Structure formats: structure tokens, C-alpha cells
């Protein structure tokens, strides 16, 4: 019995979830969910459009959680303004496709680049302040972007920008592939998430990754050793902003709509919570945190409708979850206390 329990625990370790075997299983499972119903082997659809929607949103937030890890996990700075990059990428892509007559793919890349460029001045306060002061500064910057979007006519004001174009690939619209039209979006999100995970795994073992670790553990000592702390801090903010912008661009074209809600502080808090729950500095942890915090609220809403609760139970359990995590496993479900690997 104890051996079986030990084997089950090993299946939920960071090493197993990051292994090539599990990654292959993850890819095959997503492809199976996307295209099984296209085979017409059953009378009814096995995987509903709603399930595929949840899968896509989970993958998008996995990308965002990984991008937050550049800042929170790698250099140890806490940010509450990451939704600004996510929403900015969405708005840039929306404006370029609606008013600039760009197609989706150039807009997608430019959304990431613009978000990265904005990440440089937004990361500048990290060179001067840390801890709760940086949290306040990044929170304030994020709120500025939100209210700018609300008050500008070109961004559609509080109503946002509806009717965004559906991406195409080799002349074929994403919406024309699969039984629900969500399948190609899911595949693109999966590929982007896996690429980012691979990119981060390479960084961790590189000179840049070791510089990030030194800054996180003792910034003064890192500076004394000759590490350009300002450069690496801005690099972390820039990389995190770039990939958050890409995720925002793909997300708004999936929804065919962008609004200031994407820039809200609630979004930033949720993104940070995904990293905290899954585990800082853990690539599989970012995926786990994102999937849990997307799937659990949806499941609780379903239970709420069944038993007729007058309120959303997630509003209560969300805070309780954070309290339990900080008390029982403050490093996150798949986080590690190990600093240096031999």
C-alpha cells in the first residue's frame, strides 16, 4: 500500500511532469480531445465545445503563468501589473487588424514586441525598489493602462473592440477546422506554451539563468561579483512582457473581442496566484497552477447551479486556498526549496 502511495506521489512531482514521456502524453491527449469527434465514430460529440474552451483558456493562462515566472520566479520580484502586458498585447493586435489592415500573424508578433518595449520602463522601478513597494508600483502601472483603455476612443472605451478577425493559416480560417472551430486555437496555444517551457528550461541552465538565481538570492552580492543586475532585471521584465503579449493577442482573436477587463488588477492577482499555487521557478508548476485555477472555478459554478447556492463558492474558496497554501506548502505544489543544482 505504501509503495503504491509512493508511486502516485512520484507521478505528481516536478521531475515526472517535466519528463519527455509526460510531455508526449500531454500532446497526444490534447490532439485526441481536439480531433476525436472529427472522426465521426459516435453519434454524439464526446468532447463538448465548452470543454475545448476550458482547455484553450487553461493553455493561454499557462503561457501567462510561465511569463510571470520570469519576474516572480527567476529574479524574485513580485508584480501585480502583469495583466497590463496581457491586455496590451490584445489591444495592439486588435488595433492593427481592425484599423491598420494587418493580418493576424504580423499583428501577433508586433503585439509581443510592443508589450516587451513597454515592459522596459515598467520594469525600471524594480531597479530602485523591492518587496511591497514594487508591488504597489506595478499595481499602479497596471491600473493606469486599464483607465487609459477605458477613456480612449480608439480603444472603444469601456465597451472595447468587438468583431476581431479570425486568424488564418495558409488561407484556411482557424474557425473552419474541426467540429467546434476551436481546435487550431488550442494547437497554437499548446505549441506556444511548449516552446516557452523549452525556452525557459534552456535559460535555467545558461549564464543568464545563473545570473537570475544570483540576483534572486542576494542582489548586493551578485552586483559585487560583477553581474549587471539592472540589465538582467530589465531582461526578465522584457521576456515576461513579450510572451504575455503574445498570449493576449491569441486570446482576443479567439474571443473576437477585447475589453479593458483584460487589464484589471483581478487578472494580475489571478496570474500571480497561478504561479504561487503551482510553484515558483517550476515550469510544470505554472501549467498545474493555470489549469487548477481555470478548471476549479468552472467546476464550482456547475455545482452552484446544481444545488442552488445564492453565491459563487469560488469567491470564498479562493482566499481559503491561498491561506492553506501559505500554511501547508508555501513553495507551491511543485515548487522547490533547492537553490543550486549540482
C-alpha positions as CSV (number, residue, x, y, z in Angstrom):
1,X,0.0,0.0,0.0
2,X,2.8,2.4,0.9
3,X,4.6,1.6,-2.3
4,X,1.5,2.3,-4.3
5,X,1.1,5.6,-2.5
6,X,4.8,6.5,-3.2
7,X,4.3,5.7,-6.9
8,X,1.3,8.0,-7.0
9,X,3.3,10.8,-5.3
10,X,6.1,10.4,-7.9
11,X,3.5,11.0,-10.7
12,X,2.9,14.5,-9.3
13,X,6.5,15.6,-8.9
14,X,8.0,18.3,-11.0
15,X,10.6,15.9,-12.5
16,X,7.9,13.5,-13.8
17,X,5.6,16.2,-15.1
18,X,8.6,17.7,-17.0
19,X,9.8,14.4,-18.4
20,X,9.6,13.7,-22.2
21,X,7.2,10.8,-21.5
22,X,4.7,13.1,-19.8
23,X,5.1,15.8,-22.4
24,X,4.4,13.3,-25.2
25,X,1.3,12.1,-23.3
26,X,0.2,15.7,-22.8
27,X,0.4,16.5,-26.5
28,X,-1.3,13.3,-27.6
29,X,-4.1,13.9,-25.0
30,X,-4.7,17.4,-26.4
31,X,-4.7,16.2,-30.0
32,X,-7.1,13.4,-29.1
33,X,-9.5,15.8,-27.4
34,X,-9.3,18.2,-30.4
35,X,-9.9,15.8,-33.2
36,X,-11.6,12.6,-31.9
37,X,-15.0,14.0,-32.7
38,X,-13.9,14.8,-36.3
39,X,-13.6,11.0,-36.9
40,X,-17.5,10.6,-36.6
41,X,-17.1,7.4,-34.6
42,X,-20.0,8.2,-32.3
43,X,-23.5,9.7,-32.7
44,X,-22.9,12.5,-30.2
45,X,-19.8,14.6,-29.6
46,X,-17.7,13.1,-26.8
47,X,-15.8,16.4,-26.1
48,X,-18.0,19.4,-26.0
49,X,-17.2,22.8,-27.3
50,X,-17.3,24.1,-23.7
51,X,-14.6,21.6,-22.7
52,X,-12.4,22.7,-25.5
53,X,-13.0,26.3,-24.5
54,X,-11.7,25.5,-21.0
55,X,-8.7,23.7,-22.4
56,X,-7.8,26.7,-24.6
57,X,-8.2,29.2,-21.7
58,X,-6.0,26.9,-19.5
59,X,-3.3,26.8,-22.1
60,X,-3.4,30.6,-22.5
61,X,-3.1,31.1,-18.8
62,X,-0.3,28.5,-18.7
63,X,1.7,30.8,-21.1
64,X,0.9,33.8,-18.9
65,X,1.9,32.0,-15.7
66,X,5.2,31.0,-17.3
67,X,5.8,34.6,-18.3
68,X,5.1,35.7,-14.7
69,X,7.8,33.2,-13.6
70,X,10.4,35.3,-15.4
71,X,9.8,38.0,-12.8
72,X,8.5,36.3,-9.7
73,X,10.3,33.0,-10.0
74,X,13.6,33.9,-11.6
75,X,14.6,37.3,-10.1
76,X,12.3,37.1,-7.1
77,X,10.3,40.3,-7.7
78,X,6.5,40.3,-7.1
79,X,4.5,42.1,-9.7
80,X,0.8,42.9,-9.8
81,X,0.9,44.6,-13.2
82,X,1.3,41.6,-15.5
83,X,-2.2,41.9,-16.8
84,X,-1.1,45.2,-18.4
85,X,1.2,43.2,-20.8
86,X,-1.5,40.6,-21.4
87,X,-4.1,43.2,-22.2
88,X,-1.7,45.4,-24.2
89,X,-0.8,42.6,-26.5
90,X,-4.5,42.1,-27.1
91,X,-5.2,45.7,-27.8
92,X,-2.2,46.1,-30.1
93,X,-3.2,43.1,-32.1
94,X,-6.9,44.3,-32.2
95,X,-6.0,47.8,-33.4
96,X,-3.5,46.5,-36.1
97,X,-6.0,44.1,-37.6
98,X,-9.1,46.4,-37.3
99,X,-7.6,49.8,-38.3
100,X,-4.1,49.0,-39.6
101,X,-5.1,46.4,-42.1
102,X,-2.6,44.0,-40.8
103,X,-3.2,40.2,-40.9
104,X,-3.1,38.2,-37.7
105,X,0.4,36.8,-37.8
106,X,2.3,40.2,-38.2
107,X,0.0,41.6,-35.5
108,X,0.7,38.7,-33.3
109,X,4.4,39.3,-33.4
110,X,4.1,43.0,-33.1
111,X,1.8,42.6,-30.1
112,X,4.6,40.8,-28.3
113,X,7.3,43.3,-29.3
114,X,5.2,46.3,-28.2
115,X,4.5,44.6,-24.8
116,X,8.2,43.9,-24.4
117,X,9.1,47.5,-25.1
118,X,6.5,48.7,-22.6
119,X,8.0,46.1,-20.1
120,X,11.3,48.0,-20.1
121,X,10.0,51.3,-18.4
122,X,7.6,49.3,-16.4
123,X,10.5,47.2,-15.1
124,X,12.6,50.3,-14.3
125,X,11.1,50.7,-10.8
126,X,12.5,47.2,-10.0
127,X,15.9,48.7,-10.2
128,X,15.1,51.1,-7.2
129,X,12.5,49.4,-5.1
130,X,11.7,45.8,-4.0
131,X,9.1,44.0,-1.9
132,X,5.8,45.7,-1.1
133,X,6.9,48.9,-2.7
134,X,7.4,47.2,-6.1
135,X,4.0,45.6,-5.7
136,X,2.4,49.0,-5.3
137,X,4.3,50.5,-8.2
138,X,3.4,47.6,-10.6
139,X,-0.2,47.6,-9.4
140,X,-0.5,51.3,-10.1
141,X,1.1,51.0,-13.6
142,X,-1.4,48.3,-14.4
143,X,-4.3,50.4,-13.3
144,X,-3.0,53.3,-15.5
145,X,-3.2,51.1,-18.6
146,X,-6.7,50.0,-17.7
147,X,-8.1,53.5,-17.3
148,X,-6.3,54.7,-20.4
149,X,-8.0,52.0,-22.4
150,X,-11.4,52.9,-20.8
151,X,-11.1,56.6,-21.8
152,X,-9.6,56.5,-25.3
153,X,-12.0,56.4,-28.3
154,X,-9.6,54.4,-30.4
155,X,-9.7,51.5,-27.9
156,X,-13.5,51.5,-27.9
157,X,-13.8,52.9,-24.3
158,X,-15.4,50.7,-21.7
159,X,-17.1,48.6,-24.5
160,X,-13.8,47.5,-26.0
161,X,-13.3,46.5,-29.6
162,X,-15.7,43.8,-31.0
163,X,-15.6,41.9,-34.3
164,X,-12.0,41.0,-34.4
165,X,-10.8,38.9,-37.4
166,X,-10.4,35.1,-37.1
167,X,-6.7,34.1,-37.8
168,X,-5.9,32.1,-40.9
169,X,-3.1,29.7,-41.8
170,X,-2.2,29.1,-45.4
171,X,-5.5,30.7,-46.4
172,X,-7.6,28.4,-44.1
173,X,-9.5,30.1,-41.3
174,X,-9.0,28.6,-37.8
175,X,-12.8,28.5,-37.4
176,X,-13.2,26.2,-40.4
177,X,-11.0,23.4,-38.9
178,X,-12.6,20.9,-36.5
179,X,-16.1,20.4,-35.3
180,X,-16.1,23.4,-33.0
181,X,-13.7,25.8,-34.7
182,X,-11.6,25.9,-31.5
183,X,-9.2,23.1,-32.4
184,X,-6.5,25.1,-34.2
185,X,-6.5,27.8,-31.5
186,X,-5.8,25.0,-29.0
187,X,-3.0,23.6,-31.0
188,X,-1.4,27.0,-31.5
189,X,-1.7,27.8,-27.7
190,X,-0.2,24.4,-26.9
191,X,2.8,24.9,-29.3
192,X,3.4,28.3,-27.9
193,X,3.2,27.0,-24.3
194,X,5.6,24.1,-25.0
195,X,8.0,26.4,-26.9
196,X,8.1,28.8,-23.9
197,X,8.6,25.9,-21.5
198,X,11.5,24.6,-23.6
199,X,13.0,28.2,-23.8
200,X,12.8,28.6,-20.1
201,X,14.4,25.3,-19.4
202,X,17.3,26.3,-21.6
203,X,17.6,29.6,-19.8
204,X,17.7,28.0,-16.4
205,X,20.9,26.2,-17.2
206,X,22.5,29.1,-19.0
207,X,24.7,32.0,-17.9
208,X,21.5,34.1,-17.9
209,X,19.7,31.7,-15.6
210,X,22.6,31.6,-13.1
211,X,22.6,35.4,-13.1
212,X,18.9,35.4,-12.4
213,X,19.5,33.0,-9.5
214,X,22.3,35.1,-8.0
215,X,20.1,38.3,-8.2
216,X,17.2,36.5,-6.6
217,X,19.2,35.1,-3.7
218,X,21.3,38.2,-2.9
219,X,21.3,41.2,-5.3
220,X,24.1,43.0,-3.5
221,X,26.4,40.0,-3.6
222,X,25.5,39.5,-7.3
223,X,26.4,43.1,-8.1
224,X,29.6,42.8,-6.1
225,X,30.5,39.7,-8.3
226,X,30.2,41.8,-11.4
227,X,26.7,40.8,-12.5
228,X,24.9,43.7,-14.2
229,X,21.7,43.5,-12.1
230,X,19.9,46.3,-13.9
231,X,20.4,44.6,-17.3
232,X,19.2,41.2,-16.1
233,X,16.2,42.6,-14.2
234,X,15.0,44.5,-17.3
235,X,15.6,41.4,-19.4
236,X,13.3,39.4,-17.1
237,X,10.6,42.0,-17.3
238,X,11.0,42.2,-21.1
239,X,10.8,38.5,-21.7
240,X,7.8,38.1,-19.4
241,X,6.1,41.0,-21.1
242,X,6.8,39.7,-24.6
243,X,5.2,36.3,-24.0
244,X,2.3,37.7,-22.1
245,X,1.7,40.0,-25.1
246,X,1.7,37.0,-27.5
247,X,-0.8,35.2,-25.2
248,X,-3.0,38.3,-25.1
249,X,-3.0,38.6,-28.9
250,X,-4.1,35.0,-29.4
251,X,-6.7,35.2,-26.7
252,X,-8.5,38.2,-28.1
253,X,-8.7,36.8,-31.6
254,X,-10.1,33.6,-30.2
255,X,-12.8,35.7,-28.4
256,X,-13.1,38.1,-31.4
257,X,-13.3,40.8,-28.7
258,X,-11.0,42.8,-26.4
259,X,-12.1,44.9,-23.4
260,X,-10.4,46.8,-20.5
261,X,-11.3,43.9,-18.2
262,X,-8.2,42.1,-19.6
263,X,-6.1,44.9,-17.9
264,X,-7.8,44.7,-14.5
265,X,-5.9,44.1,-11.2
266,X,-8.0,41.0,-10.6
267,X,-6.4,39.4,-13.7
268,X,-2.9,40.3,-12.4
269,X,-3.7,38.8,-9.0
270,X,-5.0,35.6,-10.6
271,X,-1.9,35.3,-12.8
272,X,0.3,35.6,-9.7
273,X,-1.8,33.2,-7.8
274,X,-1.3,30.6,-10.5
275,X,2.4,30.8,-10.0
276,X,2.2,30.7,-6.2
277,X,-0.1,27.7,-6.2
278,X,1.8,25.8,-8.9
279,X,5.2,26.6,-7.6
280,X,7.6,29.5,-8.3
281,X,10.6,28.6,-10.6
282,X,8.7,25.4,-11.6
283,X,7.7,25.1,-15.3
284,X,5.3,22.2,-14.7
285,X,4.0,24.1,-11.7
286,X,3.0,27.0,-13.9
287,X,0.9,24.6,-16.1
288,X,-0.6,23.0,-13.0
289,X,-1.5,26.3,-11.3
290,X,-3.1,27.6,-14.5
291,X,-5.1,24.5,-15.1
292,X,-6.3,24.3,-11.5
293,X,-7.3,28.0,-11.3
294,X,-9.2,27.7,-14.6
295,X,-10.9,24.4,-14.1
296,X,-11.8,24.6,-10.4
297,X,-13.9,27.8,-10.6
298,X,-15.8,26.3,-13.6
299,X,-16.5,23.1,-11.7
300,X,-17.7,25.1,-8.7
301,X,-20.1,27.1,-10.8
302,X,-21.5,23.9,-12.1
303,X,-22.0,22.6,-8.5
304,X,-23.5,26.0,-7.6
305,X,-26.2,25.7,-10.3
306,X,-27.0,22.1,-9.2
307,X,-27.5,22.8,-5.5
308,X,-28.8,26.3,-6.0
309,X,-26.3,28.3,-4.0
310,X,-27.1,32.1,-3.9
311,X,-23.4,32.9,-4.3
312,X,-20.3,31.7,-6.2
313,X,-18.4,29.3,-3.8
314,X,-15.2,30.1,-5.6
315,X,-15.2,33.6,-4.1
316,X,-14.9,32.0,-0.6
317,X,-12.6,29.1,-1.5
318,X,-10.2,31.3,-3.4
319,X,-9.0,33.1,-0.3
320,X,-9.1,29.9,1.7
321,X,-6.9,28.2,-0.9
322,X,-4.3,30.8,-0.6
323,X,-4.3,30.7,3.2
324,X,-3.9,26.9,3.1
325,X,-1.1,27.0,0.5
326,X,0.9,29.6,2.5
327,X,0.5,27.5,5.7
328,X,1.0,24.0,4.3
329,X,3.1,24.3,1.2
330,X,4.4,27.9,0.7
331,X,6.7,27.0,-2.1
332,X,3.7,25.8,-4.2
333,X,2.5,22.3,-5.2
334,X,5.5,21.7,-7.5
335,X,7.9,24.3,-6.2
336,X,11.3,23.6,-4.9
337,X,13.3,24.9,-2.0
338,X,16.5,23.9,-3.8
339,X,18.5,26.9,-5.0
340,X,21.5,25.5,-6.7
341,X,21.7,22.1,-8.5
342,X,24.9,20.1,-8.6
